[in-house]
Amino acid sequence: MGEEKKYKSFWEFYPYYLTEHSDSVCRELHFTGTLLFFVLLFSAFIFSNYWLLILLPFVGYGFAWVGHFFFEKNKPATFTYPLYSLGSDFVMFWHTLNGQIDEELKKADKKINNKAS
């Protein structure tokens, strides 16, 4: 049987998601994969080359999974929470772009550690 899901909302899940991305290289690989995802997505429509859409999951997940398997050394949350995980990746991308990621990581760590106590 699959892993029991304990998160019932996206914003309850997001702090957990961030704590699963404590390694900076893992986060950088996520960022790169998400950036390339958007570049391919927009390029497909701008240049009417819809074959590029086939590459989206490989680029998006490929970089992220390398980060998890080789740097973070944990199982990607995608396997248990696919939609929350996808949304969290976009939020983490935004927090990285606007310079809030370090503060968000601190808040997430505090929230998850307080829950475990």
Secondary structure, DSSP 8 states (H G I E B T S, - for coil): --------SHHHHHHHHHHTT-SHHHHHHHHHHHHHHHHHHHHHHHTT-GGGGGGHHHHHHHHHHHIIIIII-S--GGGT-HHHHHHHHHHHHHHHHTT-HHHHHHHHHHHHHHHH-
